[in-house]
């Protein structure tokens, strides 16, 4: 069963070490949220907003990230393996920590 967190407002939330694998978080607002070491394995994150979020060591393996916004997010150690929608992700091109993330 997939947890439905579509359109939820988690601005400034502390979700460190959270297991949100397979969660549906379409259009979720995670601005300034702390997701350090969280798992978003196979999560549905279409149009999710991660602006200025701490995404250090987050596992996005097999996540759906179409139109997600990563502007100003911290991506140190984040894993983006087998993700869907990489070409439409916003905020990665000029992200200063993008090189510290793992893309496969």
Secondary structure, 3 states (H helix, E strand, C coil): CCCECCCCECCCCECCCCECCCCECCCCECCCCECCCCECCCCECCCCECCCCECCCCECCCCECCCCECCCCECCCCEECCCECHHHCECCCCCCCHHHCEEC
